[in-house]
Structures are given as C-alpha cells and as structure tokens.
Amino acid sequence: MANTRSAARAARVNERRRLRNRAVKTRLRRLQKTYLSTIAAGNRQAAEEAFRAYVSAVDKAVQSGVIPLRRAARAKSRLSARLKTLARA
C-alpha cells in the first residue's frame, strides 16, 4: 500500500501502463505469428499485407514507449529478410 498521495497516484499510473503495455505486446505477438504463418504457407500477397500491419503496430509501440526503438528495428529487419526470401523463391 502506498504511503503518500503521490505514491498512490504513481501506483495507479503504473497499473494503467502495465495493462496497456501487455495489450500492445500481445497484439504484436499475434501479428508476428500471423505474418510467419503466411510466410510458411507461401502466400506472398498476404505476407506483404501482414508485414505492413506488423510494421505499423511496431512503430506505434515505439512511439508510445512500449518497446525500444532498436528492438523494433531488429524485429522489422529480421522479418523483412524473410519476406525477401519468399519473393526470391
């Protein structure tokens, strides 16, 4: 239990942020899984759409401070490399 009013407010803010962060990270995992399943199926058109949706969500997560910029860049780079291998095949 918080000892001061400011600590109580900080606890409320932290709880709101925790719930938001959890929802955003769950959405990112779901979008990534969708993208990887379209890659596995070999559907290039659907994979490109899923990649665009994933990149958009990752960029929004960076803007809101849920994930670090470099982690987002690394994830986008790795997934775009998979899309390129599908395009070559």
C-alpha positions in Angstrom: 0.0 0.0 0.0 1.3 3.5 -0.9 2.3 5.7 2.0 1.7 9.1 0.2 -0.8 10.5 -2.2 1.9 10.8 -4.9 2.9 7.2 -4.4 -0.8 6.1 -4.7 -1.1 8.1 -7.9 2.1 6.5 -9.2 0.7 3.1 -8.5 -2.4 3.8 -10.4 -0.5 5.2 -13.4 1.8 2.2 -13.3 -1.1 -0.2 -13.4 -2.7 1.6 -16.4 0.7 1.5 -18.2 1.2 -2.2 -17.4 -2.2 -3.1 -18.8 -1.6 -1.0 -21.9 1.9 -2.5 -22.4 0.6 -6.0 -22.0 -2.2 -5.5 -24.6 0.2 -3.9 -27.1 2.8 -6.7 -26.7 0.1 -9.3 -27.1 -1.1 -7.7 -30.3 2.5 -7.6 -31.6 3.0 -11.3 -30.9 -0.3 -12.1 -32.7 0.6 -10.0 -35.7 4.0 -11.6 -35.9 2.5 -15.1 -35.7 0.0 -14.2 -38.5 2.9 -13.0 -40.6 5.0 -16.0 -40.0 2.1 -18.4 -40.9 1.5 -16.6 -44.2 5.3 -16.9 -44.9 5.1 -20.6 -44.1 2.1 -21.0 -46.4 4.0 -19.3 -49.2 1.3 -16.7 -49.8 3.3 -13.6 -50.8 0.4 -11.2 -51.2 -0.9 -12.0 -47.7 2.6 -11.9 -46.3 3.2 -8.4 -47.6 -0.1 -7.2 -46.1 0.7 -8.9 -42.7 4.1 -7.4 -42.8 2.7 -3.9 -43.3 0.3 -4.4 -40.4 3.1 -5.6 -38.2 5.5 -2.8 -39.0 2.7 -0.2 -38.4 1.9 -1.8 -35.0 5.6 -1.9 -34.0 6.1 1.7 -34.9 3.1 2.7 -32.8 4.5 0.6 -29.9 7.8 2.5 -30.2 6.0 5.9 -30.2 4.1 5.0 -27.1 7.3 3.7 -25.4 6.2 0.1 -25.1 9.3 -1.3 -26.8 12.7 0.3 -27.5 13.5 1.7 -31.0 16.4 -0.7 -31.6 14.4 -3.8 -30.7 11.7 -2.7 -33.2 14.3 -2.1 -35.9 15.8 -5.5 -35.3 12.4 -7.2 -35.5 11.4 -5.4 -38.7 14.8 -6.2 -40.3 14.6 -9.9 -39.5 11.0 -10.2 -40.7 11.6 -8.2 -43.9 14.5 -10.6 -44.7 12.1 -13.5 -44.5 9.8 -11.7 -46.9 12.7 -11.2 -49.3 13.5 -14.9 -49.3 9.8 -15.6 -50.1 9.9 -13.1 -53.0 13.0 -14.8 -54.4 11.6 -18.3 -54.3 
